[in-house]
Amino acid sequence: MENKEPTIVFATNNAHKIEEAREILRGKIKVKSLSDIGCHDDIPETAETLTGNALIKARWVKEKYGYDCFADDTGLMVEALGGAPGVYSARYAGDHCSPVDNIKLLLEKMEGEKNRKAKFVTVVALILGDNEYIFEGEVKGLISETHSGVNGFGYDPVFVPENSSLSFAEMTSEDKNAISHRGRAMRKLADFLTRN
């Protein structure tokens, strides 16, 4: 039987995100990375919203390389910090910061704060032909007071999702993907692509 699994480009160079997307979409959609199509551009993320940044990346690949593709942007919104770091989550501690720097700054700002409520939001922008589509995923939780776990990436060691005592970084990738913001957005994308 012929394999009709569609192939699509994920406009990211983040190896963790590619791996996560391939796990979530396995058996439904074949995911290519930017390096798979020879794109090594430093795509700017200059929008003020997650949706804007996701569209910038997807449009860049479509316009310059001609591939149907999807791109995502994710933000951690912390209630006590007025929704920060939000769209600046990846560069919260500065332009060339590491995830460790971001977590350190976040925990410093949250020191002594009783309201630990937060949510992760992922927006996926898909371009198919001349059409653009947006999918969102969200998960609520709390910011822990200390790092826990070695899995995942980004803020995973300090984010504990609702109805769990484990941080994302303490979960297996399978358990995390089942409930995560990106997992929810990606499943909406997969459902759409397999229906169309």
Buried (B, 14 or more C-beta within 10 A) or exposed (E): EEEEEEEBBBBBBBEBBBBBBBBBBEEBBEBBBBEEBEBEEEBEBEBEEBBBBBBBBBBBBBEEBEBBBBBBBBBBBBBBBEBBBBBBBBBBBEEEBEBEBBBBBBBEBBEEBEEBEBBBBBBBBBBBEEEBBBBBBBBBBBBBEEBBBEBBBBBBBBBBBEEBEBBBBBBEBEBBBEBBBBBBBBBBBBEBBEEE
